[in-house]
Amino acid sequence: MERKSITTVEGYTGQGDISKLPQDMKELIFGKLTFQSIWSSRMVCKEWNFILSSQSFLSSLFIRNLWLLICGQDEYRNWCCMVYCFSAQKWMTLPLFILPNPEREYIREKHKNG
């Protein structure tokens, strides 16, 4: 495993405020999280979403970890993803509640328009 040097941040006391850390250090910290934790952490704030969605973070993450991602609809026609994490040797479900269900949207529009 390649060792990376830790960047020293002037004025950082190590007490709390992660926003003062450089992005590469934050990426190293976030890289220790499970896939499900990374997915959830994207919703904490805009900065974390930016870091966790950045090309540099994702490319380094996919090099270190191997996952199998399968997306589709469940029996209720809701979109969901199943992720298999080879390092943890387990399946995780990631509900994609942000994707619209076309049938549900049609029913909602029909009800709204009478």
VEXBAMAR-141776 format. One line per 3 residues: number of its first residue (from 1); for each residue x, y, z of N, C-alpha, C. Coordinates in Angstrom, 3 decimals. Layout:
BEGIN
NUM	X Y Z X Y Z X Y Z ~ ...
***
This chain:
BEGIN
1	0.845 -1.178 0.000 0.000 0.000 0.000 0.890 1.242 0.000 ~ 0.559 2.172 -0.842 1.338 3.399 -0.957 1.038 4.318 0.219 ~ 2.081 4.853 0.820 1.899 5.799 1.929 1.886 7.210 1.375
4	0.973 8.001 1.852 0.904 9.402 1.452 1.321 10.254 2.631 ~ 1.996 11.350 2.324 2.379 12.251 3.405 1.172 13.085 3.808 ~ 1.098 13.393 5.069 -0.008 14.192 5.589 0.361 15.659 5.489
7	-0.539 16.419 4.910 -0.328 17.844 4.748 -0.556 18.549 6.078 ~ 0.337 19.454 6.427 0.172 20.241 7.641 -0.654 21.475 7.306 ~ -1.627 21.748 8.127 -2.495 22.897 7.910 -2.210 23.920 8.991
10	-1.774 25.091 8.569 -1.444 26.145 9.519 -2.701 26.604 10.247 ~ -2.619 26.687 11.545 -3.744 27.151 12.343 -4.734 26.057 12.705 ~ -4.522 24.842 12.209 -5.444 23.750 12.532 -5.020 23.111 13.847
13	-5.925 23.085 14.802 -5.607 22.564 16.133 -6.015 21.108 16.300 ~ -6.725 20.569 15.319 -7.205 19.201 15.443 -8.507 19.117 16.216 ~ -9.087 20.240 16.544 -10.318 20.280 17.326 -11.505 20.613 16.432
16	-12.150 19.618 15.908 -13.426 19.839 15.249 -13.452 20.204 13.790 ~ -13.125 21.391 13.414 -13.462 21.951 12.108 -12.735 21.264 10.957 ~ -13.427 20.346 10.309 -12.857 19.603 9.179 -12.725 20.483 7.934
19	-13.460 21.590 7.881 -13.437 22.437 6.687 -12.074 23.076 6.447 ~ -11.227 23.151 7.478 -9.900 23.751 7.309 -8.882 22.774 6.721 ~ -9.235 21.502 6.654 -8.324 20.514 6.082 -8.305 20.636 4.560
22	-7.169 20.357 3.925 -7.122 20.381 2.461 -7.951 19.230 1.878 ~ -8.393 19.402 0.633 -9.282 18.417 0.021 -8.643 17.035 -0.047 ~ -7.341 16.951 -0.343 -6.718 15.627 -0.450 -6.757 14.871 0.881
25	-6.647 15.601 1.988 -6.717 14.961 3.299 -8.151 14.509 3.597 ~ -9.118 15.340 3.212 -10.524 14.956 3.399 -10.836 13.704 2.581 ~ -10.287 13.637 1.362 -10.514 12.466 0.518 -9.948 11.206 1.166
28	-8.782 11.325 1.805 -8.201 10.174 2.508 -9.102 9.712 3.653 ~ -9.650 10.681 4.381 -10.542 10.358 5.504 -11.826 9.713 4.988 ~ -12.450 10.341 3.990 -13.696 9.806 3.441 -13.480 8.444 2.787
31	-12.279 8.201 2.282 -11.963 6.930 1.644 -12.004 5.745 2.588 ~ -11.978 5.992 3.880 -12.045 4.926 4.885 -13.485 4.486 5.170 ~ -14.453 5.258 4.683 -15.859 4.948 4.951 -16.359 3.807 4.079
34	-17.422 3.158 4.531 -18.079 2.142 3.709 -18.841 2.838 2.588 ~ -19.216 2.059 1.590 -19.956 2.623 0.461 -21.238 3.293 0.930 ~ -21.960 2.626 1.824 -23.225 3.174 2.316 -23.002 4.479 3.092
37	-21.916 4.555 3.860 -21.607 5.780 4.604 -21.222 6.911 3.658 ~ -20.489 6.580 2.611 -20.135 7.598 1.609 -21.401 8.125 0.958 ~ -22.295 7.218 0.593 -23.559 7.594 -0.039 -24.352 8.538 0.871
40	-24.448 8.208 2.149 -25.194 9.040 3.106 -24.492 10.364 3.373 ~ -23.168 10.347 3.415 -22.397 11.553 3.729 -22.527 12.625 2.660 ~ -22.889 12.233 1.453 -23.064 13.219 0.378 -24.181 14.208 0.712
43	-25.080 13.830 1.610 -26.226 14.678 1.945 -25.965 15.600 3.125 ~ -24.770 15.547 3.713 -24.465 16.364 4.889 -24.402 17.840 4.527 ~ -23.637 18.169 3.502 -23.517 19.568 3.077 -22.997 19.610 1.645
46	-23.044 20.791 1.033 -22.605 20.949 -0.357 -21.127 20.616 -0.527 ~ -20.314 21.002 0.441 -18.874 20.741 0.342 -18.593 19.240 0.324 ~ -19.227 18.497 1.215 -19.003 17.047 1.261 -19.517 16.393 -0.016
49	-20.666 16.845 -0.506 -21.201 16.309 -1.753 -20.222 16.570 -2.897 ~ -19.643 17.771 -2.936 -18.671 18.124 -3.970 -17.450 17.206 -3.893 ~ -16.923 17.014 -2.691 -15.734 16.167 -2.508 -16.043 14.720 -2.867
52	-17.145 14.197 -2.356 -17.489 12.792 -2.562 -17.949 12.496 -3.984 ~ -18.247 13.539 -4.760 -18.622 13.372 -6.164 -17.489 13.748 -7.106 ~ -16.381 14.227 -6.550 -15.275 14.702 -7.395 -14.596 13.546 -8.123
55	-14.071 13.841 -9.291 -13.392 12.834 -10.104 -12.189 12.251 -9.372 ~ -11.438 13.095 -8.669 -10.242 12.608 -7.971 -10.609 11.627 -6.859 ~ -11.670 11.937 -6.104 -12.086 11.033 -5.029 -12.610 9.717 -5.590
58	-13.499 9.807 -6.571 -14.105 8.597 -7.122 -13.080 7.698 -7.796 ~ -12.141 8.295 -8.528 -11.142 7.456 -9.202 -10.242 6.753 -8.190 ~ -9.843 7.443 -7.127 -9.002 6.796 -6.114 -9.791 5.745 -5.339
61	-11.066 5.999 -5.134 -11.916 5.066 -4.403 -12.117 3.777 -5.186 ~ -12.368 3.895 -6.483 -12.616 2.712 -7.295 -11.347 1.909 -7.529 ~ -10.196 2.529 -7.410 -8.937 1.797 -7.527 -8.734 0.934 -6.281
64	-9.056 1.474 -5.108 -8.848 0.755 -3.844 -9.918 -0.287 -3.556 ~ -11.136 -0.026 -3.973 -12.259 -0.902 -3.632 -12.924 -1.430 -4.898 ~ -13.401 -2.636 -4.830 -14.096 -3.237 -5.954 -15.541 -3.482 -5.554
67	-16.474 -2.950 -6.353 -17.894 -3.095 -6.082 -18.611 -3.564 -7.331 ~ -19.723 -4.196 -7.122 -20.622 -4.562 -8.205 -21.910 -3.792 -7.960 ~ -22.348 -3.016 -8.935 -23.530 -2.169 -8.796 -24.599 -2.658 -9.765
70	-25.776 -2.964 -9.238 -26.905 -3.405 -10.056 -28.085 -2.500 -9.727 ~ -28.664 -1.859 -10.746 -29.816 -0.975 -10.552 -31.029 -1.543 -11.286 ~ -32.196 -1.296 -10.732 -33.430 -1.747 -11.360 -34.623 -1.351 -10.518
73	-35.767 -1.927 -10.838 -36.986 -1.642 -10.096 -37.359 -2.851 -9.252 ~ -37.848 -2.577 -8.040 -38.302 -3.667 -7.180 -39.734 -4.056 -7.551 ~ -40.340 -4.937 -6.750 -41.687 -5.420 -7.071 -42.746 -4.322 -7.007
76	-42.440 -3.190 -6.356 -43.371 -2.060 -6.278 -43.045 -0.988 -7.312 ~ -42.147 -1.304 -8.245 -41.705 -0.425 -9.329 -40.958 0.809 -8.816 ~ -40.335 0.693 -7.646 -39.465 1.740 -7.124 -38.047 1.444 -7.589
79	-37.327 2.480 -7.978 -35.947 2.296 -8.403 -35.068 2.049 -7.184 ~ -34.142 1.125 -7.311 -33.194 0.862 -6.237 -31.905 0.303 -6.830 ~ -30.861 0.363 -6.053 -29.571 -0.200 -6.452 -29.113 -1.175 -5.387
82	-28.513 -2.239 -5.841 -27.867 -3.201 -4.956 -26.375 -3.089 -5.228 ~ -25.610 -2.971 -4.167 -24.159 -2.859 -4.287 -23.535 -4.017 -3.528 ~ -22.649 -4.737 -4.202 -21.898 -5.782 -3.513 -20.494 -5.264 -3.272
85	-20.099 -5.196 -2.014 -18.763 -4.741 -1.632 -17.898 -5.983 -1.433 ~ -16.905 -6.160 -2.305 -16.064 -7.350 -2.236 -15.190 -7.366 -0.984 ~ -14.743 -6.198 -0.530 -13.898 -6.177 0.669 -14.692 -6.542 1.922
88	-15.945 -6.082 2.011 -16.798 -6.413 3.161 -17.553 -7.722 2.951 ~ -17.580 -8.206 1.719 -18.285 -9.427 1.325 -19.749 -9.397 1.734 ~ -20.427 -8.291 1.366 -21.854 -8.212 1.663 -22.561 -7.306 0.665
91	-23.861 -7.532 0.531 -24.727 -6.724 -0.321 -25.314 -5.584 0.491 ~ -25.471 -4.438 -0.151 -26.115 -3.286 0.478 -27.157 -2.742 -0.492 ~ -28.259 -2.279 0.040 -29.309 -1.686 -0.778 -29.218 -0.174 -0.684
94	-29.252 0.474 -1.827 -29.253 1.934 -1.877 -30.533 2.379 -2.567 ~ -31.548 2.798 -1.818 -32.783 3.244 -2.456 -32.547 4.538 -3.224 ~ -33.045 4.578 -4.425 -32.874 5.774 -5.251 -34.158 6.586 -5.238
97	-34.502 7.094 -4.076 -35.739 7.847 -3.917 -35.740 9.142 -4.712 ~ -34.588 9.560 -5.205 -34.533 10.811 -5.956 -34.936 10.620 -7.411 ~ -34.968 9.369 -7.892 -35.392 9.123 -9.260 -36.907 9.007 -9.306
100	-37.545 9.699 -10.243 -39.002 9.628 -10.315 -39.459 8.287 -10.880 ~ -40.578 7.818 -10.400 -41.224 6.643 -10.957 -42.218 7.180 -11.978 ~ -42.018 6.924 -13.284 -42.890 7.508 -14.312 -44.363 7.197 -14.089
103	-44.682 5.992 -13.645 -46.074 5.619 -13.419 -46.667 6.418 -12.265 ~ -45.914 6.587 -11.194 -46.384 7.342 -10.041 -46.570 8.813 -10.414 ~ -45.656 9.362 -11.230 -45.773 10.755 -11.665 -47.021 10.940 -12.529
106	-47.330 9.963 -13.383 -48.518 10.034 -14.225 -49.776 10.065 -13.363 ~ -49.830 9.201 -12.354 -50.988 9.147 -11.455 -51.124 10.461 -10.695 ~ -50.006 11.021 -10.226 -50.034 12.282 -9.494 -50.569 13.406 -10.384
109	-50.095 13.480 -11.642 -50.548 14.516 -12.572 -52.027 14.332 -12.908 ~ -52.448 13.089 -13.115 -53.842 12.802 -13.440 -54.750 13.217 -12.290 ~ -54.333 12.932 -11.056 -55.123 13.288 -9.872 -55.188 14.806 -9.724
112	-54.065 15.489 -9.984 -54.010 16.944 -9.827 -54.899 17.638 -10.861 ~ -54.948 17.101 -12.076 -55.727 17.722 -13.150 -57.191 17.282 -13.156 ~ -57.545 16.377 -12.263 -58.933 15.959 -12.129 -59.298 14.936 -13.113
***
